[in-house]
């Protein structure tokens, strides 16, 4: 019995030694496997565990004061220029949007793919209370285009560390019902339910560096208005200038 036990121990030690030999102990992490798999190892980066948008989420709590004016090209009274009705928004959204997420099943079968929207160099996504960070691909592309054009226009007029601030994205009938209790703009037929529509506030912009040129919310609102006016003229979207909740309410359009 003692000899058998010694044999078992010896075999176990031999197996352990072989497994150690086939294990790659490097700074890339511990990867158990066979020699032909070692070429597939990659350096382990702790930052890969974090949300890739984390760096773009860092903004100042308040926009800094002592601002400098920038040149603005007047396009007219914003409320009159951007006055597309809810019916116009809805008709455009039905061409490219999803089915409203009315129940659990519809969340898995929305009818179209959705893109997750997170803060990036083009825009900042505010804390969302009554919506979720998703859009159809066309709307997500439009949002990035708005952000890029805004950043380019700001840089061309003296610069400043500001991004547009997105305040609302995809809504459900349930979230619309909750929102209606405090915001009369959130009608039952909210086009946000189709994933084609988002809101960009014009009362606050995301500032990440107070040492760069400081701009007022009023100037940035009008600069954004210029950008949106051009995109609307090019057939990218429909826009409503909201006053109850200060924002540009924007719906992506199907483009030929």
C-alpha positions as CSV (number, residue, x, y, z in Angstrom):
1,X,0.0,0.0,0.0
2,X,2.8,2.3,0.9
3,X,4.5,1.7,-2.5
4,X,1.3,2.4,-4.4
5,X,0.9,5.7,-2.5
6,X,4.5,6.7,-3.3
7,X,3.8,5.9,-7.0
8,X,0.6,8.1,-7.0
9,X,2.5,11.0,-5.4
10,X,5.4,10.7,-7.9
11,X,2.9,10.7,-10.9
12,X,1.1,13.7,-9.5
13,X,4.4,15.7,-9.1
14,X,5.4,14.8,-12.7
15,X,2.0,16.0,-14.1
16,X,2.4,19.2,-12.1
17,X,5.9,19.8,-13.5
18,X,4.7,19.3,-17.1
19,X,1.7,21.7,-16.6
20,X,4.1,24.4,-15.3
21,X,6.4,23.9,-18.3
22,X,3.5,24.5,-20.6
23,X,2.3,27.6,-18.8
24,X,3.5,31.0,-20.0
25,X,4.2,33.2,-16.9
26,X,4.8,36.7,-18.4
27,X,3.8,40.3,-17.8
28,X,1.1,39.6,-20.3
29,X,-0.7,37.5,-17.8
30,X,-0.8,33.8,-17.0
31,X,-2.0,31.8,-20.0
32,X,-2.3,28.0,-19.6
33,X,-2.0,26.1,-22.8
34,X,0.2,24.6,-25.4
35,X,3.3,26.1,-27.1
36,X,1.6,26.7,-30.4
37,X,-0.9,29.1,-28.7
38,X,1.6,31.3,-27.1
39,X,1.9,33.6,-30.2
40,X,-1.7,34.6,-29.6
41,X,-1.0,36.2,-26.2
42,X,-1.3,40.0,-25.9
43,X,-0.1,42.4,-23.3
44,X,-2.6,42.8,-20.5
45,X,-3.8,46.4,-20.0
46,X,-5.8,47.3,-16.9
47,X,-7.4,50.2,-18.8
48,X,-9.1,47.6,-21.0
49,X,-11.4,46.8,-18.0
50,X,-12.7,50.4,-17.9
51,X,-15.4,51.9,-20.1
52,X,-13.6,53.3,-23.2
53,X,-15.7,56.5,-22.9
54,X,-14.5,57.2,-19.3
55,X,-12.0,59.8,-20.4
56,X,-14.6,61.7,-22.3
57,X,-17.0,61.8,-19.3
58,X,-14.7,64.2,-17.4
59,X,-16.2,67.7,-17.6
60,X,-16.4,70.7,-15.4
61,X,-19.5,71.0,-13.2
62,X,-20.2,74.5,-14.4
63,X,-19.2,76.5,-17.5
64,X,-16.5,79.0,-16.5
65,X,-17.2,82.7,-16.5
66,X,-15.3,85.7,-17.9
67,X,-16.1,84.7,-21.5
68,X,-14.9,86.1,-24.8
69,X,-17.3,86.6,-27.6
70,X,-17.0,84.8,-30.9
71,X,-18.3,85.8,-34.4
72,X,-21.8,84.5,-35.1
73,X,-23.5,84.4,-38.5
74,X,-27.1,85.4,-37.9
75,X,-29.6,82.9,-39.4
76,X,-32.7,84.5,-37.9
77,X,-34.8,83.8,-34.8
78,X,-34.0,80.2,-33.8
79,X,-37.6,79.5,-32.8
80,X,-38.8,80.5,-36.2
81,X,-36.0,78.9,-38.2
82,X,-36.3,75.5,-36.4
83,X,-40.0,74.9,-36.2
84,X,-40.7,71.5,-37.8
85,X,-43.8,70.0,-36.3
86,X,-44.1,66.7,-34.4
87,X,-46.0,65.3,-37.4
88,X,-43.1,66.1,-39.7
89,X,-40.6,64.5,-37.3
90,X,-42.8,61.4,-36.9
91,X,-43.3,60.9,-40.6
92,X,-39.5,61.0,-41.2
93,X,-38.8,58.7,-38.2
94,X,-41.2,56.0,-39.4
95,X,-39.1,55.6,-42.5
96,X,-35.9,54.6,-40.6
97,X,-37.0,54.0,-37.0
98,X,-37.7,51.0,-34.8
99,X,-41.0,49.8,-33.5
100,X,-41.7,51.4,-30.1
101,X,-40.5,49.2,-27.2
102,X,-43.9,48.5,-25.7
103,X,-43.1,45.2,-23.9
104,X,-40.2,42.8,-23.0
105,X,-40.4,41.0,-26.3
106,X,-40.1,44.1,-28.4
107,X,-36.8,44.9,-26.6
108,X,-35.3,41.9,-28.3
109,X,-37.0,42.5,-31.6
110,X,-37.0,46.2,-32.2
111,X,-37.1,45.8,-36.0
112,X,-33.7,47.4,-36.6
113,X,-30.2,47.5,-35.1
114,X,-29.5,50.1,-32.5
115,X,-26.2,51.8,-31.8
116,X,-25.1,52.5,-28.2
117,X,-24.3,56.2,-27.8
118,X,-21.5,57.1,-25.3
119,X,-19.5,60.3,-24.6
120,X,-16.7,60.8,-27.1
121,X,-14.6,63.6,-28.7
122,X,-17.7,64.7,-30.7
123,X,-20.2,65.0,-27.9
124,X,-21.0,64.5,-24.2
125,X,-23.9,62.3,-23.1
126,X,-25.6,63.8,-20.0
127,X,-27.0,61.7,-17.2
128,X,-30.1,60.1,-18.8
129,X,-33.2,59.9,-16.5
130,X,-36.0,59.3,-19.0
131,X,-34.2,57.7,-21.9
132,X,-31.6,55.1,-22.8
133,X,-28.4,55.6,-24.8
134,X,-29.4,54.1,-28.1
135,X,-30.1,55.3,-31.6
136,X,-30.6,53.8,-35.1
137,X,-27.4,54.0,-37.2
138,X,-28.5,57.0,-39.3
139,X,-29.3,59.0,-36.2
140,X,-26.0,58.1,-34.5
141,X,-24.1,59.1,-37.7
142,X,-26.0,62.4,-37.6
143,X,-25.1,63.1,-34.0
144,X,-21.4,62.5,-34.7
145,X,-21.6,64.8,-37.7
146,X,-23.2,67.6,-35.6
147,X,-20.5,67.2,-33.0
148,X,-17.6,67.2,-35.5
149,X,-19.0,70.3,-37.3
150,X,-19.5,72.1,-34.1
151,X,-16.0,71.4,-32.9
152,X,-14.5,72.5,-36.3
153,X,-16.6,75.7,-36.3
154,X,-15.5,76.5,-32.8
155,X,-11.8,75.9,-33.6
156,X,-12.1,78.1,-36.7
157,X,-13.3,81.0,-34.5
158,X,-10.7,80.9,-31.8
159,X,-11.3,77.6,-30.1
160,X,-12.5,76.5,-26.7
161,X,-12.7,73.1,-24.9
162,X,-16.5,72.7,-25.4
163,X,-18.7,69.8,-26.7
164,X,-22.4,69.6,-27.3
165,X,-24.3,68.0,-24.5
166,X,-26.9,65.3,-25.4
167,X,-29.8,65.2,-22.9
168,X,-32.2,62.7,-24.4
169,X,-32.1,59.7,-26.7
170,X,-34.3,56.6,-27.0
171,X,-37.5,56.5,-24.9
172,X,-40.2,53.9,-24.2
173,X,-43.9,54.5,-23.8
174,X,-43.4,54.0,-20.0
175,X,-40.6,56.6,-19.8
176,X,-42.7,59.1,-21.9
177,X,-45.5,58.7,-19.4
178,X,-43.2,59.4,-16.5
179,X,-41.7,62.4,-18.3
180,X,-45.1,63.9,-19.2
181,X,-45.8,64.4,-15.5
182,X,-43.2,67.1,-15.4
183,X,-42.7,68.2,-19.0
184,X,-45.6,69.1,-21.3
185,X,-43.4,68.9,-24.4
186,X,-43.2,65.1,-24.0
187,X,-46.4,64.2,-25.9
188,X,-47.8,60.7,-26.1
189,X,-46.6,60.3,-29.7
190,X,-43.0,61.2,-28.7
191,X,-40.8,60.4,-31.7
192,X,-38.0,59.5,-29.3
193,X,-39.6,56.1,-29.2
194,X,-38.4,55.3,-32.7
195,X,-34.7,55.7,-32.0
196,X,-34.3,58.4,-34.6
197,X,-34.4,61.4,-32.4
198,X,-32.3,63.1,-29.8
199,X,-32.1,66.3,-27.8
200,X,-29.1,68.6,-27.5
201,X,-29.4,71.3,-24.8
202,X,-28.5,74.8,-25.7
203,X,-28.4,76.1,-22.1
204,X,-25.2,74.2,-21.1
205,X,-22.2,72.9,-23.0
206,X,-19.7,70.4,-21.8
207,X,-16.4,72.2,-20.9
208,X,-13.3,70.1,-20.1
209,X,-10.7,72.9,-19.7
210,X,-11.2,76.3,-18.2
211,X,-7.7,77.4,-19.3
212,X,-8.7,77.4,-22.9
213,X,-10.7,80.3,-24.4
214,X,-14.0,80.7,-22.5
215,X,-17.2,81.0,-24.4
216,X,-20.8,81.9,-23.3
217,X,-23.7,79.5,-23.6
218,X,-25.4,82.1,-25.7
219,X,-22.7,82.2,-28.3
220,X,-22.3,78.4,-28.4
221,X,-26.1,78.1,-28.8
222,X,-26.0,80.3,-31.8
223,X,-22.9,78.6,-33.2
224,X,-24.7,75.2,-32.9
225,X,-27.7,76.8,-34.6
226,X,-25.5,77.6,-37.6
227,X,-24.3,74.0,-37.8
228,X,-27.8,72.6,-37.5
229,X,-29.1,75.1,-40.1
230,X,-26.5,73.8,-42.6
231,X,-27.4,70.1,-41.9
232,X,-31.1,70.8,-42.2
233,X,-30.5,72.5,-45.6
234,X,-28.6,69.5,-46.7
235,X,-31.5,67.1,-45.8
236,X,-29.9,65.4,-42.8
237,X,-32.7,66.2,-40.3
238,X,-35.7,68.0,-39.0
239,X,-35.4,70.3,-36.0
240,X,-37.6,71.8,-33.3
241,X,-36.3,74.6,-31.1
242,X,-37.8,73.8,-27.7
243,X,-38.2,76.4,-25.0
244,X,-39.9,74.6,-22.1
245,X,-36.9,72.3,-21.9
246,X,-34.1,74.3,-23.6
247,X,-32.9,72.1,-26.4
248,X,-32.7,71.4,-30.1
249,X,-35.0,68.5,-30.7
250,X,-33.6,66.7,-33.8
251,X,-34.8,63.8,-35.9
252,X,-32.7,62.1,-38.5
253,X,-34.0,61.8,-42.0
254,X,-33.7,59.1,-44.7
255,X,-31.2,60.5,-47.2
256,X,-31.1,59.6,-50.9
